């Protein structure tokens, strides 16, 4: 479960005192921190095309031909992302 996101009472009081420019800078920093945390969390997950192939090959109705077609697209995406 993800950690609970919230602000402390002191942060709330500080936010109430901010003018437009200060609040804008605060929100940009807040967003950037969240974005960086999400990016770091995403880098921890390393799923290979072989993992995907194993997962979809076990789905009922996914025959060998369909799995190969899907995997061709996935390999193409991985190649494009590596560029």
N, C-alpha and C positions, 0 to 999 in steps of 0.2 A: 504494500500500500504506500502511496506517495506521502511524503511528509506534508503536514498541514501548513498552509500558507496563510499568513496573517500579519498584522502589525501590533506592536506593543502600544500601551497607553501613551507612552512618551512620544513614539513616532506619530501617533494620531494628533497629539497636541502640536508637534512641530509642523505637521502638514497643514493644520488649520491656520497657522501663522504665515504661510508662504504666499507671496504674490504670484501673479501669472507666470512671470519668467522663471522664478524659482521652482514653481510647481511643474512647469514644462521640463526643466532640467532634471528634476527628481523623477518624473515619469519616464523620461528617456533612459536614465540610469537603471531604473527599475525594470524596464522592458529589456534592456541590454543584458542585465544580469540573468534574467529568466531565459533569454535566448542562449546565452553562453552555457548556462546549466543544461539546457535541453540538448545543445550541440555536444557537450561532453558526455551526456548520458547516451546519446545516439552512437557515439564512437565506441562505446563499451560493447555494444551489440555488434557482433561480427557474423553475419549470416552469409554463407557461401551459396553459389548456385546448386551445389550438390545437396546442401541441406534442403533447399526449396524443392529440388527434384524428388528427394526422399519423401518429403511431406505430401506433395501432390500425387505421387504415384500410389499412395495408399487410399486415395479418395475413390469411392465407388463411382463407376461411370467414366473414370479417366483411364482410357486405354493407352497402350504404348504409343500409338500414333499421336494422340492428343497431348500426351506428356512431352513428346519430342517437339511438337509445334510450340507449346508454351515455353519450353526450355530454350528454344532458338531465340524467342523474343527476350527472355530474361538474360541470356548470354549477351545479346546485342545491347541491352541496357547497361550491363556491367562494363562492356567495352567502351561505350559512350561516356560513362561516368569516369572511367580511368583516364580519359584524354585530358 
